[in-house]
């Protein structure tokens, strides 16, 4: 069904419409949460908190077409809050699980993809957020700027710096020690 129709039905109180909306983004939400905390239990907690927050505040969504980016924004901020509260860092272990979760179960991992996943863990959390939103969720710079409430130029600069940080890591192969 049409997302706009489902959002409007859910805003009117239809739990079935809300469940259908969530089923369309469930995998992306979980993989995004997992990419932040790298722990299944914590990722599920963040995922559930984001869905609950979306459910309780759905009536405040003014633009039904932006449901997916709206709920991703909720999840990203829940993940960042969790990391701040728990003072957790991104562990360097279990790279294969991260890669599988990020690739949505694609078992044909190339060495280059795994190198990127390994390099990704070295990024600053802010850069990680912008890279995830841009390349995983396929949001435009304008959408990311709106979501993070910052100028488009800042998003472009962060993307540039993140790529610049990734280049030497990928080139030198720091994780092959």
Residue frames as a rotation matrix with the C-alpha (Angstrom) as fourth column:
UNK 1
0.570 0.822 0.000 0.00
0.822 -0.570 0.000 0.00
0.000 0.000 -1.000 0.00
UNK 2
0.260 -0.386 0.885 0.92
0.300 -0.839 -0.454 3.63
0.918 0.384 -0.102 -0.38
UNK 3
-0.554 -0.593 -0.585 3.05
0.744 -0.037 -0.667 5.00
0.373 -0.805 0.462 2.48
UNK 4
-0.872 0.259 0.415 1.05
-0.321 -0.943 -0.085 8.24
0.370 -0.207 0.906 2.68
UNK 5
0.118 0.973 -0.201 -2.20
-0.461 0.233 0.856 6.29
0.880 -0.009 0.476 3.00
UNK 6
0.202 -0.106 -0.974 -0.71
0.615 0.787 0.042 4.01
0.762 -0.607 0.224 5.68
UNK 7
-0.840 -0.531 -0.113 0.70
0.438 -0.540 -0.719 6.95
0.320 -0.654 0.686 7.66
UNK 8
-0.593 0.678 0.434 -2.67
-0.616 -0.729 0.297 8.69
0.518 -0.091 0.850 7.62
UNK 9
0.382 0.724 -0.575 -4.46
-0.148 0.662 0.735 5.50
0.912 -0.196 0.360 8.71
UNK 10
-0.130 -0.525 -0.841 -1.90
0.798 0.448 -0.403 4.98
0.588 -0.724 0.360 11.49
UNK 11
-0.937 -0.196 0.289 -2.30
0.035 -0.876 -0.481 8.59
0.347 -0.440 0.828 12.60
UNK 12
-0.129 0.972 0.196 -6.03
-0.723 -0.228 0.652 7.91
0.679 -0.057 0.732 12.87
UNK 13
0.038 0.085 0.996 -5.25
-0.952 0.306 0.010 5.01
-0.304 -0.948 0.093 15.23
UNK 14
0.881 0.290 -0.373 -4.87
-0.420 0.843 -0.336 1.96
0.217 0.453 0.865 12.98
UNK 15
0.316 -0.774 0.549 -2.32
-0.570 0.308 0.762 -0.35
-0.758 -0.554 -0.344 14.61
UNK 16
0.505 -0.078 0.860 -2.38
0.537 0.808 -0.242 -2.57
-0.676 0.584 0.450 11.52
UNK 17
0.917 -0.171 0.360 -1.35
0.211 -0.557 -0.803 0.36
0.337 0.813 -0.475 9.30
UNK 18
0.598 -0.737 0.316 1.48
-0.796 -0.501 0.340 1.22
-0.093 -0.455 -0.886 11.69
UNK 19
0.303 -0.466 0.831 2.67
-0.129 0.844 0.520 -2.41
-0.944 -0.265 0.196 11.70
UNK 20
0.719 -0.007 0.695 2.66
0.654 0.346 -0.673 -2.42
-0.236 0.938 0.253 7.90
UNK 21
0.873 -0.441 0.209 4.72
-0.328 -0.847 -0.417 0.78
0.361 0.296 -0.884 7.86
UNK 22
0.374 -0.747 0.549 7.23
-0.783 0.063 0.618 -0.74
-0.496 -0.662 -0.562 10.27
UNK 23
0.529 -0.158 0.834 7.45
0.255 0.967 0.022 -3.98
-0.810 0.201 0.551 8.32
UNK 24
0.918 -0.142 0.371 8.72
0.342 -0.197 -0.919 -1.96
0.203 0.970 -0.132 5.35
UNK 25
0.459 -0.768 0.446 11.66
-0.519 -0.640 -0.567 -0.51
0.721 0.029 -0.692 7.28
UNK 26
0.965 0.029 0.261 12.26
-0.243 0.480 0.843 -3.17
-0.101 -0.877 0.470 9.95
UNK 27
0.655 -0.746 0.120 15.47
0.755 0.641 -0.137 -4.56
0.025 0.180 0.983 8.43
UNK 28
0.125 -0.608 0.784 17.04
0.370 -0.705 -0.605 -1.17
0.920 0.366 0.137 7.79
UNK 29
0.599 0.161 0.785 16.23
-0.561 -0.615 0.554 0.00
0.572 -0.772 -0.278 11.29
UNK 30
0.962 -0.234 0.143 17.76
0.051 0.665 0.745 -3.03
-0.269 -0.709 0.652 12.95
UNK 31
0.440 -0.847 0.299 20.89
0.867 0.313 -0.388 -2.99
0.235 0.430 0.872 10.77
UNK 32
0.217 -0.332 0.918 21.37
0.008 -0.940 -0.342 0.71
0.976 0.081 -0.201 11.46
UNK 33
0.792 0.103 0.602 21.03
-0.581 -0.174 0.795 0.20
0.186 -0.979 -0.078 15.22
UNK 34
0.874 -0.470 0.119 23.42
0.403 0.841 0.361 -2.76
-0.270 -0.268 0.925 15.06
UNK 35
0.355 -0.778 0.519 26.00
0.656 -0.189 -0.731 -0.76
0.667 0.600 0.443 13.13
UNK 36
0.352 -0.187 0.917 26.13
-0.484 -0.875 0.007 1.70
0.801 -0.447 -0.398 16.04
UNK 37
0.453 -0.057 0.889 26.30
-0.888 0.063 0.456 -0.65
-0.082 -0.996 -0.022 19.01
UNK 38
-0.211 -0.606 -0.767 27.58
-0.724 0.624 -0.293 -3.87
0.657 0.494 -0.570 17.44
UNK 39
-0.972 0.026 0.234 25.61
-0.162 0.651 -0.741 -5.93
-0.172 -0.758 -0.629 19.91
UNK 40
-0.664 0.743 -0.084 22.39
0.314 0.378 0.871 -7.78
0.679 0.552 -0.484 19.09
UNK 41
-0.136 0.628 -0.766 20.73
0.990 0.111 -0.085 -7.17
0.032 -0.770 -0.637 22.47
UNK 42
-0.442 -0.097 -0.892 21.50
0.359 -0.930 -0.076 -3.44
-0.822 -0.353 0.446 22.54
UNK 43
-0.990 0.082 -0.114 20.51
-0.137 -0.370 0.919 -3.05
0.033 0.925 0.377 18.88
UNK 44
-0.430 0.885 -0.180 17.13
0.654 0.442 0.614 -4.65
0.623 0.146 -0.768 19.62
UNK 45
-0.129 0.340 -0.931 16.63
0.880 -0.394 -0.266 -2.31
-0.458 -0.854 -0.248 22.58
UNK 46
-0.726 -0.209 -0.655 17.38
-0.033 -0.941 0.337 0.75
-0.687 0.267 0.676 20.44
UNK 47
-0.914 0.406 -0.002 15.19
0.078 0.180 0.981 -0.61
0.399 0.896 -0.196 17.63
UNK 48
-0.217 0.879 -0.424 12.26
0.906 0.344 0.249 -1.15
0.364 -0.330 -0.871 20.02
UNK 49
-0.246 0.076 -0.966 12.68
0.620 -0.754 -0.218 2.27
-0.745 -0.653 0.138 21.65
UNK 50
-0.926 -0.141 -0.352 12.68
-0.161 -0.693 0.702 3.93
-0.342 0.707 0.619 18.24
UNK 51
-0.685 0.728 -0.028 9.52
0.347 0.360 0.866 2.11
0.641 0.583 -0.500 17.17
UNK 52
-0.077 0.652 -0.755 7.80
0.994 -0.004 -0.105 3.00
-0.072 -0.759 -0.648 20.44
UNK 53
-0.504 -0.181 -0.845 8.82
0.267 -0.963 0.046 6.66
-0.821 -0.202 0.533 20.07
UNK 54
-0.983 0.154 -0.100 7.55
-0.140 -0.278 0.950 6.65
0.119 0.948 0.295 16.48
UNK 55
-0.444 0.863 -0.240 4.28
0.713 0.503 0.488 5.05
0.542 0.046 -0.839 17.56
UNK 56
0.015 0.460 -0.888 3.67
0.928 -0.337 -0.159 7.57
-0.372 -0.821 -0.432 20.33
UNK 57
-0.248 -0.155 -0.956 4.60
0.061 -0.988 0.145 10.60
-0.967 -0.022 0.255 18.25
UNK 58
-0.613 0.008 0.790 3.27
0.746 0.332 0.577 9.61
-0.258 0.943 -0.209 14.82
UNK 59
0.465 0.883 0.066 0.53
0.867 -0.439 -0.236 12.23
-0.179 0.167 -0.970 15.02
UNK 60
0.460 -0.361 -0.811 3.22
0.017 -0.910 0.414 14.93
-0.888 -0.204 -0.412 15.02
UNK 61
-0.571 -0.646 0.507 4.54
0.510 0.205 0.836 13.78
-0.644 0.735 0.212 11.61
UNK 62
0.037 0.594 -0.803 3.44
-0.278 -0.766 -0.580 16.54
-0.960 0.245 0.137 9.27
UNK 63
0.022 -0.126 -0.992 4.78
-0.997 -0.081 -0.012 15.10
-0.079 0.989 -0.128 6.02
UNK 64
0.643 0.344 0.685 3.63
-0.423 0.905 -0.058 11.48
-0.639 -0.252 0.726 5.54
UNK 65
0.897 -0.348 -0.273 5.96
-0.147 0.347 -0.926 11.00
0.417 0.871 0.260 2.54
UNK 66
0.019 -0.971 0.237 8.95
-0.637 -0.195 -0.746 11.39
0.771 -0.137 -0.622 4.86
UNK 67
0.864 0.400 0.305 7.96
-0.484 0.497 0.720 8.56
0.136 -0.770 0.623 7.22
UNK 68
0.757 -0.596 -0.269 11.07
0.546 0.802 -0.243 6.47
0.360 0.037 0.932 6.49
UNK 69
-0.188 -0.878 0.439 13.56
0.318 -0.478 -0.819 9.29
0.929 -0.014 0.369 6.99
UNK 70
0.198 0.366 0.909 11.61
-0.707 -0.589 0.391 10.44
0.678 -0.721 0.142 10.06
UNK 71
0.973 0.198 0.115 11.79
-0.223 0.699 0.680 7.04
0.055 -0.687 0.725 11.78
UNK 72
0.428 -0.897 -0.108 15.47
0.694 0.403 -0.597 6.62
0.579 0.180 0.795 10.80
UNK 73
-0.148 -0.434 0.889 16.16
-0.219 -0.862 -0.457 9.98
0.964 -0.263 0.033 12.42
UNK 74
0.645 0.442 0.623 14.46
-0.706 0.034 0.707 8.78
0.292 -0.896 0.334 15.61
UNK 75
0.944 -0.284 -0.168 16.53
0.312 0.934 0.174 5.60
0.108 -0.217 0.970 15.56
UNK 76
0.130 -0.951 0.280 19.83
0.495 -0.183 -0.850 7.41
0.859 0.249 0.447 14.92
UNK 77
-0.077 -0.140 0.987 19.23
-0.594 -0.789 -0.158 9.76
0.801 -0.598 -0.023 17.84
UNK 78
0.875 0.371 0.311 18.21
-0.475 0.536 0.698 6.84
0.093 -0.758 0.645 20.08
UNK 79
0.714 -0.670 -0.204 21.45
0.590 0.732 -0.340 5.07
0.377 0.122 0.918 19.13
UNK 80
-0.134 -0.779 0.613 23.57
0.149 -0.627 -0.764 8.14
0.980 -0.011 0.200 19.80
UNK 81
0.304 0.325 0.896 21.83
-0.804 -0.417 0.424 8.69
0.512 -0.849 0.135 23.15
UNK 82
0.993 0.077 -0.093 22.43
-0.027 0.893 0.449 5.05
0.118 -0.443 0.889 24.06
UNK 83
0.328 -0.944 -0.038 26.13
0.658 0.258 -0.707 5.33
0.677 0.207 0.706 23.25
UNK 84
-0.180 -0.377 0.908 26.46
-0.311 -0.854 -0.417 8.52
0.933 -0.357 0.037 25.28
UNK 85
0.558 0.506 0.658 24.61
-0.769 0.020 0.638 7.05
0.310 -0.863 0.400 28.27
UNK 86
0.990 -0.136 0.032 26.47
0.119 0.942 0.312 3.77
-0.073 -0.305 0.949 28.23
UNK 87
0.428 -0.878 -0.215 29.83
-0.765 -0.479 0.430 5.36
-0.481 -0.020 -0.877 27.35
UNK 88
0.506 -0.194 0.840 30.31
0.341 0.940 0.012 2.58
-0.792 0.281 0.542 24.86
UNK 89
-0.212 -0.596 -0.774 32.71
-0.732 -0.428 0.530 2.54
-0.647 0.679 -0.346 21.98
UNK 90
0.707 0.441 -0.553 32.49
-0.706 0.485 -0.516 0.62
0.041 0.755 0.654 18.77
UNK 91
0.348 -0.599 0.721 34.22
-0.295 0.660 0.691 -2.72
-0.890 -0.453 0.054 19.39
UNK 92
-0.147 -0.532 -0.834 36.61
-0.970 -0.088 0.228 -4.06
-0.195 0.842 -0.503 16.81
UNK 93
-0.841 -0.173 0.513 35.50
-0.158 0.985 0.073 -7.68
-0.517 -0.020 -0.856 17.16
UNK 94
-0.197 0.824 0.531 32.84
0.506 0.549 -0.665 -9.57
-0.840 0.137 -0.525 15.26
UNK 95
-0.587 -0.116 -0.801 33.40
-0.497 -0.729 0.470 -7.80
-0.639 0.674 0.370 11.94
UNK 96
-0.979 0.202 -0.012 31.82
0.118 0.617 0.778 -10.66
0.164 0.761 -0.628 9.98
UNK 97
-0.312 0.916 -0.253 28.51
0.904 0.204 -0.376 -10.28
-0.293 -0.346 -0.891 11.81
UNK 98
-0.122 0.207 -0.971 28.55
0.028 -0.977 -0.211 -6.56
-0.992 -0.053 0.114 11.16
UNK 99
-0.831 -0.274 -0.484 29.20
-0.452 -0.175 0.875 -7.13
-0.325 0.946 0.021 7.49
UNK 100
-0.817 0.574 0.057 26.39
0.541 0.727 0.424 -9.66
0.202 0.377 -0.904 7.20
UNK 101
-0.071 0.822 -0.565 23.95
0.782 -0.306 -0.542 -7.41
-0.619 -0.481 -0.621 9.01
UNK 102
-0.258 -0.095 -0.962 24.97
-0.220 -0.963 0.154 -4.41
-0.941 0.252 0.227 6.93
UNK 103
-0.876 -0.137 -0.463 24.67
-0.476 0.087 0.875 -6.29
-0.080 0.987 -0.142 3.66
UNK 104
0.009 0.993 0.117 21.29
-0.958 0.042 -0.283 -7.69
-0.286 -0.110 0.952 4.62
UNK 105
0.435 0.207 0.876 22.25
-0.285 0.955 -0.084 -11.32
-0.854 -0.213 0.475 4.49
UNK 106
0.830 -0.209 -0.516 24.19
-0.506 0.105 -0.856 -11.24
0.234 0.972 -0.018 1.22
UNK 107
0.778 -0.518 0.356 26.66
0.093 0.655 0.750 -14.10
-0.621 -0.551 0.557 1.61
UNK 108
0.531 -0.596 0.603 28.79
0.817 0.171 -0.551 -13.03
0.225 0.785 0.578 -1.35
UNK 109
0.851 -0.276 -0.447 31.15
0.037 -0.817 0.575 -10.69
-0.524 -0.506 -0.685 0.55
UNK 110
0.659 -0.715 0.232 34.03
0.330 -0.002 -0.944 -9.32
0.675 0.699 0.235 -1.41
UNK 111
-0.061 -0.778 -0.625 37.35
0.993 0.018 -0.119 -8.55
0.104 -0.628 0.772 0.25
UNK 112
-0.739 -0.216 0.639 36.85
0.293 -0.956 0.016 -4.92
0.607 0.199 0.769 -0.64
UNK 113
0.246 0.912 0.327 33.45
-0.129 -0.303 0.944 -4.79
0.960 -0.275 0.043 1.12
UNK 114
0.675 -0.030 -0.738 34.90
0.670 0.445 0.595 -6.37
0.310 -0.895 0.320 4.24
UNK 115
-0.484 -0.875 -0.034 37.80
0.838 -0.451 -0.307 -3.90
0.253 -0.177 0.951 4.18
UNK 116
-0.458 0.396 0.796 35.26
-0.079 -0.910 0.407 -1.09
0.885 0.123 0.448 4.11
UNK 117
0.654 0.730 -0.198 33.33
0.092 0.183 0.979 -2.58
0.751 -0.658 0.052 7.03
UNK 118
0.303 -0.631 -0.714 36.53
0.945 0.293 0.142 -2.90
0.120 -0.718 0.686 9.04
UNK 119
-0.711 -0.584 0.392 37.58
0.570 -0.805 -0.167 0.64
0.413 0.104 0.905 8.19
UNK 120
0.016 0.849 0.528 34.11
0.102 -0.527 0.844 1.93
0.995 0.041 -0.095 9.08
UNK 121
0.622 0.250 -0.742 34.63
0.695 0.261 0.670 1.09
0.361 -0.932 -0.011 12.75
UNK 122
-0.348 -0.864 -0.364 37.51
0.935 -0.349 -0.066 3.59
-0.070 -0.363 0.929 12.95
UNK 123
-0.368 0.259 0.893 35.30
0.389 -0.830 0.401 6.52
0.844 0.495 0.205 11.98
UNK 124
-0.982 0.160 0.096 34.16
-0.174 -0.602 -0.779 9.17
-0.067 -0.782 0.619 14.41
UNK 125
-0.532 0.834 0.145 30.50
0.645 0.510 -0.569 8.47
-0.548 -0.209 -0.810 15.40
UNK 126
0.105 0.569 -0.816 29.35
-0.199 -0.792 -0.577 11.73
-0.974 0.223 0.030 13.78
UNK 127
-0.482 -0.351 -0.803 30.96
-0.845 -0.057 0.532 10.75
-0.232 0.935 -0.269 10.47
UNK 128
-0.970 0.143 0.199 29.55
0.160 0.985 0.072 7.25
-0.185 0.102 -0.977 10.82
UNK 129
-0.158 0.973 -0.170 26.05
0.357 -0.104 -0.928 8.72
-0.921 -0.207 -0.331 11.11
UNK 130
0.169 0.210 -0.963 26.43
-0.651 -0.710 -0.269 10.83
-0.740 0.673 0.017 8.00
UNK 131
-0.759 -0.485 -0.434 27.99
-0.648 0.497 0.578 7.98
-0.065 0.719 -0.692 5.98
UNK 132
-0.797 0.522 0.303 25.18
0.409 0.837 -0.364 5.62
-0.444 -0.166 -0.881 7.03
UNK 133
0.101 0.905 -0.414 22.49
0.139 -0.425 -0.895 8.14
-0.985 0.033 -0.169 6.13
UNK 134
0.042 -0.146 -0.988 24.08
-0.825 -0.562 0.048 9.01
-0.563 0.814 -0.144 2.79
UNK 135
-0.528 -0.444 -0.724 25.23
-0.824 0.475 0.310 5.66
0.206 0.759 -0.617 1.46
UNK 136
-0.973 0.225 0.053 23.19
0.200 0.935 -0.292 3.07
-0.116 -0.273 -0.955 3.32
UNK 137
-0.188 0.966 -0.179 19.85
0.535 -0.052 -0.843 4.88
-0.824 -0.254 -0.507 3.59
UNK 138
-0.483 -0.109 0.869 20.50
0.873 -0.141 0.468 6.70
0.071 0.984 0.163 0.30
UNK 139
0.578 0.637 -0.510 19.43
0.684 -0.719 -0.125 10.09
-0.446 -0.277 -0.851 1.64
UNK 140
0.425 -0.398 0.813 20.43
0.567 -0.583 -0.582 13.25
0.706 0.708 -0.022 -0.17
UNK 141
-0.685 -0.718 -0.124 22.70
0.599 -0.459 -0.657 15.85
0.414 -0.524 0.744 1.43
UNK 142
-0.552 0.564 0.614 19.65
-0.458 -0.820 0.342 18.09
0.697 -0.092 0.712 1.74
UNK 143
0.512 0.778 -0.365 17.66
-0.144 0.496 0.856 15.37
0.847 -0.385 0.366 3.55
UNK 144
0.066 -0.578 -0.813 20.57
0.851 0.458 -0.256 14.64
0.520 -0.675 0.523 5.92
UNK 145
-0.846 -0.383 0.372 20.97
0.198 -0.873 -0.446 18.35
0.496 -0.304 0.814 6.69
UNK 146
-0.105 0.905 0.413 17.27
-0.601 -0.388 0.699 18.59
0.793 -0.175 0.584 7.46
UNK 147
0.567 0.335 -0.753 17.34
0.225 0.815 0.533 15.44
0.792 -0.472 0.387 9.57
UNK 148
-0.037 -0.708 -0.706 20.38
0.959 0.173 -0.223 16.51
0.280 -0.685 0.673 11.60
UNK 149
0.858 0.480 -0.182 19.29
0.510 -0.836 0.201 20.14
-0.056 -0.265 -0.963 11.70
UNK 150
0.035 -0.891 -0.452 22.52
0.281 -0.426 0.860 21.52
-0.959 -0.157 0.236 10.24
UNK 151
0.319 0.057 -0.946 23.57
-0.716 -0.640 -0.280 23.33
-0.621 0.766 -0.163 7.06
UNK 152
0.994 0.076 0.075 24.05
-0.001 0.712 -0.702 21.35
-0.107 0.698 0.708 3.84
UNK 153
0.469 -0.883 0.005 27.63
-0.534 -0.288 -0.795 22.62
0.703 0.370 -0.607 3.67
UNK 154
-0.044 -0.448 0.893 28.36
-0.977 0.205 0.055 20.98
-0.208 -0.870 -0.447 7.02
UNK 155
0.671 0.344 0.656 27.03
-0.228 0.939 -0.259 17.65
-0.705 0.024 0.709 5.76
UNK 156
0.928 -0.358 -0.100 29.16
-0.044 0.162 -0.986 17.93
0.369 0.920 0.135 2.61
UNK 157
0.161 -0.910 0.381 32.23
-0.843 -0.328 -0.426 18.78
0.513 -0.253 -0.820 4.70
UNK 158
0.112 -0.062 0.992 31.62
-0.794 0.595 0.127 15.82
-0.597 -0.802 0.018 7.02
UNK 159
0.926 0.233 0.296 31.18
-0.006 0.796 -0.606 13.48
-0.377 0.559 0.738 4.06
UNK 160
0.685 -0.725 -0.065 34.44
-0.297 -0.197 -0.934 14.77
0.665 0.660 -0.350 2.58
UNK 161
-0.054 -0.723 0.688 36.32
-0.978 -0.101 -0.182 14.39
0.201 -0.683 -0.702 5.89
UNK 162
0.451 0.277 0.849 34.89
-0.538 0.843 0.011 10.91
-0.713 -0.461 0.529 6.48
UNK 163
0.993 -0.109 0.043 36.03
0.097 0.552 -0.828 9.76
0.067 0.827 0.558 3.04
UNK 164
0.382 -0.903 0.197 39.41
-0.564 -0.397 -0.725 11.37
0.733 0.165 -0.660 3.67
UNK 165
0.022 -0.322 0.946 39.69
-0.961 0.254 0.109 9.48
-0.275 -0.912 -0.304 6.98
UNK 166
0.730 0.353 0.585 38.73
-0.245 0.935 -0.258 6.19
-0.638 0.045 0.769 5.31
UNK 167
0.842 -0.374 -0.388 41.24
-0.396 0.058 -0.916 6.45
0.365 0.926 -0.100 2.45
UNK 168
-0.135 -0.986 0.093 44.46
-0.859 0.070 -0.507 5.91
0.494 -0.148 -0.857 4.44
UNK 169
-0.085 0.171 0.981 42.85
-0.755 0.632 -0.176 3.22
-0.651 -0.756 0.075 6.59
UNK 170
0.856 0.462 0.234 41.82
-0.181 0.690 -0.701 1.28
-0.485 0.558 0.673 3.51
UNK 171
0.694 -0.644 -0.323 45.13
-0.493 -0.097 -0.865 1.94
0.526 0.759 -0.385 1.75
UNK 172
-0.254 -0.881 0.400 47.34
-0.896 0.058 -0.441 0.91
0.365 -0.470 -0.804 4.68
UNK 173
0.214 0.414 -0.885 45.24
-0.122 0.910 0.396 -2.04
0.969 0.023 0.246 5.81
UNK 174
-0.374 -0.383 0.845 45.55
-0.804 -0.321 -0.501 -1.26
0.463 -0.866 -0.187 9.54
UNK 175
0.341 0.649 0.680 43.25
-0.903 0.426 0.046 -4.13
-0.260 -0.630 0.732 10.43
UNK 176
0.764 -0.098 -0.638 45.40
-0.276 0.844 -0.460 -6.87
0.584 0.528 0.617 8.92
UNK 177
-0.096 -0.879 0.468 47.89
-0.879 -0.146 -0.454 -6.91
0.467 -0.455 -0.758 11.77
